Amino acid sequence: MTEPKKHSIGGVDSLSAALNGQSASCPLCFPSTGEPASIQNNFDTNSNKVEGMMKQKTQWKKFLEAVSTLQWVLSFLFLGLSCSILMVYLMFTSLWPLSTLYFIWLVMDWQTPERGGRRTTFVRKWRVWEHLRDFFPIKLVKTAELNPNKNYILGCHPHGIMSFGGFACFSTESCGFTKVFPGMQATLVVLAGLFRLPLLREYLMSAGICPVSKPSLVHLLSKNGKGNAVVIVIGGAAEALSSSPGVNAVVMKKRKGFVRVALEFGADLVPVYSFGENELFQQVIFSESSLGRRLQDLFKKIMGFAPCLFVGEHLAFLPYRTPVTTVVGCPISVPKRVTPTEEEVDHYHRLYMEALSKLFHEHKVSCGLSDSHKLRIL
């Protein structure tokens, strides 16, 4: 059987056509990364293409893109904390019945995120997500078919600071996932603790996001029919801490839980790589033995996520307008094993790492990297 022709969607036609071969690098990274000058030249050439596309947009369009992107960044960083403070504050005002009723509802609805959540097509199709997509822009690329009569676990790499590629492609319809993969339903799974925060949990569930917990994965892969594509950002917080322009590194050598789950339910594994994800923010990278890194690791151990010190292109929080190309690789057939052995887990984990490396090297040049770029698996 021949491999299907690559198909991509996302952004207007003129943007999609212009993006072929764009760089996924940031000019600020070259003095410290030691990359060859050819990469810098490649970046400069493709940066001119991005600037050319920007000139074709109206000021109003640019404004909408910036506001749409900024709202998601601020939601990512502050919505959970803000909503928690608001609900507690209302308990001490004349509006206390609102908070009381919500907390009663929260207790009654506690298990819903792990039972598939409450996805809302209306939210996934918000126009704001199209503006967010066009800000970078973000493009979804298909290299193989996904069978709607099977379930899949998609490993998304790298995490970056905020996983813009994973969110736009799999938690919204802005990049046309359901059109590119007919009959498939994508579910991005994230840190379970986020679903304990009032109001934020409702927002996440409306976008079809679920917790990355065992009960949640069991439901999605065994009690939700077929045609499910469960998307896990494998590297998590550890990978976010190593995110930096010019760096192509993924954390997964010791991460085998997703392979075990795939074997338990016979879900095929699919590697996904978002080229350009690490280029969106500049981050302060602390050395492994430094006090800063120890504090980050301690916070990660307690809270489940790590605080990253980063800065964007404008207003500190607005990321660089760097193209992000999310490439979905070929499925790896996985048999169903009720109790998989360690040898089986290691075998399919090794196959997955090889497939991810192959995906990266096959598409790095078309996504703007030089042929000398390597993928580091940590």
Secondary structure, DSSP 8 states (H G I E B T S, - for coil): ------EEE-S-HHHHHHHTT-----GGGHHHH---HHHHHHHHHHHHHHHHHHHHS-HHHHHHHHHHHHHHHHIIIIIHHHHHHHHHHHTTSTTHHHHHHHHHHHHHTTTGGGGT----HHHHT-HHHHHHHHHTTEEEEE-S---TTS-EEEEEE--TTT-HHHHHHHSSSTT-HHHHSTT-EEEEEE-GGGGGSTTHHHHHHHTT-EE-SHHHHHHHHHSS-S-EEEEEETTHHHHHTT--TT--EE--TT--HHHHHHHHHT-EEEEEEEETGGGS-EE----TTSHHHHHHHHHHHHHSS----EE-SBTTTB-----EEEEE---B-----SS--HHHHHHHHHHHHHHHHHHHHHHTTTTT--TT---EE-
